[in-house]
Amino acid sequence: MLTTLRKAAYRVRGHCSTTLGGLPFRGDPYHSKFWRKAAAGGWEPETFAVLERHLSADRDYLDIGAWIGPTVLFGARRARHVWCFEPDPVAFRHLAWNIELNGLQNVSAFAAALSDRTGVARMASLGGEAGDSMTSLLADGAHGHDVPTLGWEDFARAVDLSGVALVKMDIEGAEFSVLPALLDWLREHRPVLYLSTHAPFLREAERTAAMAGLAEALSFYGSITDEAGRPARLTDPEAATRFRSFVFSG
């Protein structure tokens, strides 16, 4: 009963209060449970630590797979400008709402999937519910959506990305097809890359080779660690069977 009344109060007010990485924000009332969890430090504290470590007021941040915006909101307070992509139309509506609730003027948000080509693709949630943070190009079920895709080369030609210090990519398994399109730019500019890998979403026979392919493609980076700064390898056996995050730098 108390939870129901709390949710109703948030929706009447139009927002709920939260903190992300120690900074105060307003969150949309329809995700009040998530915002309370985040405020209690229960949602990816290591992610906020990575962002805090690598973002600064004189550099930019590229967030590929923004969901409803927790990393975008935090990044906007730490970086000069945030470029972000979220193709799930349900999640994007809340992302835009959360940007507006916090009066953020340094965010450019795109309702598209950053991809290796510009066009249209079918996407669906691997969790089965639109907007649940698991929408992926790997899923194209009947419950999905046709969404625009923006090719990396088209995007990179259209905007100045020379000031990007950190790229976060968390796209539910599509990293294996999308990341290769960024390689030349990553090699030239060497921003820190914060990459979440989702090998378990691939067919079992493909997982080890896919992770080895990423390792080879990103071998130009001088350092690969986990979120806590410990040395890590994409070719570790568990990387093919678990969801992992890696930080590439140098």
Residue pairs with C-beta under 8 A, 6 or more apart in sequence:
6 32
7 29
7 32
10 16
10 29
10 32
11 29
11 30
13 29
14 29
14 101
15 26
15 27
15 28
15 29
15 101
16 26
16 27
16 28
16 29
16 32
16 35
16 36
17 24
17 25
17 26
17 27
17 35
17 39
18 24
18 25
18 26
18 27
18 35
18 36
18 38
18 39
19 25
19 38
19 39
20 38
20 39
20 48
20 70
20 73
20 74
21 45
21 48
21 49
21 51
21 52
21 74
22 48
23 74
23 77
25 73
25 74
25 98
25 101
25 102
26 98
26 101
26 102
27 34
27 35
27 38
27 98
27 101
28 68
28 94
28 97
28 98
28 101
30 94
31 68
31 94
34 43
34 68
37 43
38 70
43 70
44 70
46 227
46 228
46 245
47 71
47 194
47 227
47 245
48 71
48 74
49 227
50 166
50 194
50 227
50 247
51 61
51 71
51 74
51 75
51 78
51 166
51 168
51 194
52 78
54 165
54 166
54 192
54 194
54 249
55 61
55 75
55 78
55 79
55 165
55 166
56 78
56 79
56 80
56 165
57 78
57 79
57 80
58 80
58 163
59 79
59 80
59 163
59 164
59 165
59 166
60 79
60 80
60 81
60 82
60 83
60 161
60 163
60 164
60 165
61 75
61 78
61 79
61 81
61 82
61 83
61 164
61 165
61 166
61 168
62 82
62 83
62 84
62 161
62 164
62 166
62 167
62 168
62 191
63 71
63 72
63 75
63 82
63 83
63 84
63 85
63 168
64 84
64 85
64 114
64 167
64 168
64 169
64 170
64 171
64 178
65 85
65 86
65 168
65 169
65 170
65 171
65 172
65 196
66 72
66 84
66 85
66 86
66 91
66 95
66 109
67 86
67 88
67 91
67 95
67 133
68 91
68 94
68 95
68 98
68 131
68 133
69 84
69 86
69 94
69 95
69 98
69 99
71 168
72 82
72 84
72 95
72 98
72 99
72 107
72 109
73 98
73 99
73 102
73 104
75 82
76 82
76 99
76 102
76 104
76 106
76 107
79 106
79 165
79 166
80 106
80 163
81 106
81 107
81 108
81 163
82 104
82 106
82 107
82 108
83 108
83 110
83 159
83 161
83 164
84 95
84 107
84 108
84 109
84 110
85 109
85 110
85 112
85 113
85 114
85 150
86 92
86 95
86 109
86 110
86 111
87 111
87 112
87 113
87 123
87 135
87 147
87 148
87 149
88 123
88 125
88 130
88 131
88 135
88 145
88 147
89 111
89 130
89 145
89 147
90 130
90 131
91 130
91 131
91 133
91 135
92 109
92 111
94 131
95 109
96 109
99 107
99 109
108 159
110 150
111 147
111 148
112 147
112 148
112 149
112 150
113 121
113 123
113 137
113 147
113 148
113 149
113 150
113 171
113 174
114 149
114 150
114 152
114 155
114 171
114 178
115 121
115 137
115 149
115 150
115 151
115 152
115 174
115 177
115 178
115 181
116 151
116 152
116 177
116 178
116 180
116 181
117 149
117 151
118 148
118 149
118 150
118 151
118 154
119 148
119 149
119 151
120 146
120 147
120 148
120 149
121 137
121 140
121 146
121 147
121 149
122 140
122 144
122 145
122 146
122 147
123 135
123 136
123 137
123 139
123 140
123 144
123 145
123 146
123 147
124 130
124 135
124 136
124 139
124 140
124 141
124 142
124 143
124 144
124 145
125 131
125 132
125 134
125 135
125 136
125 139
125 143
125 144
126 134
126 135
126 136
126 138
126 139
126 172
126 173
126 201
127 133
127 134
128 143
130 143
130 144
130 145
134 172
135 144
135 172
136 171
136 172
136 173
136 174
136 198
136 201
137 171
137 173
137 174
137 177
137 178
138 172
138 173
138 174
138 201
138 202
151 181
152 178
152 181
152 182
152 185
153 181
156 185
161 185
161 189
162 189
164 189
164 191
165 191
165 192
166 191
166 192
166 193
166 194
167 182
167 186
167 191
167 192
167 193
167 194
168 194
169 175
169 178
169 179
169 193
169 194
169 195
169 196
170 196
170 245
171 178
171 196
172 198
172 201
173 198
173 199
173 201
173 202
175 195
175 196
175 197
175 198
175 214
176 202
176 210
176 213
176 214
179 195
179 214
179 217
179 218
180 217
183 217
183 218
186 193
186 218
186 220
187 220
190 221
190 249
190 250
192 247
192 248
192 249
193 218
193 221
193 246
193 247
193 248
193 249
194 245
194 246
194 247
194 248
195 214
195 218
195 245
195 246
195 247
195 248
196 243
196 244
196 245
197 211
197 214
197 234
197 239
197 243
197 244
197 245
197 246
198 243
199 207
199 210
199 211
199 239
199 240
199 241
199 242
199 243
199 244
200 207
200 241
200 242
200 243
202 210
207 240
207 241
208 240
210 240
211 234
211 235
211 239
211 240
212 234
212 235
214 234
215 233
215 234
215 235
218 224
218 234
218 248
221 248
221 249
221 250
222 249
222 250
223 247
223 248
223 249
223 250
224 231
224 232
224 233
224 234
224 246
224 247
224 248
225 231
225 232
225 246
225 247
225 249
226 232
226 244
226 245
226 246
226 247
227 245
227 247
229 247
232 244
232 246
233 239
234 244
234 246
238 244
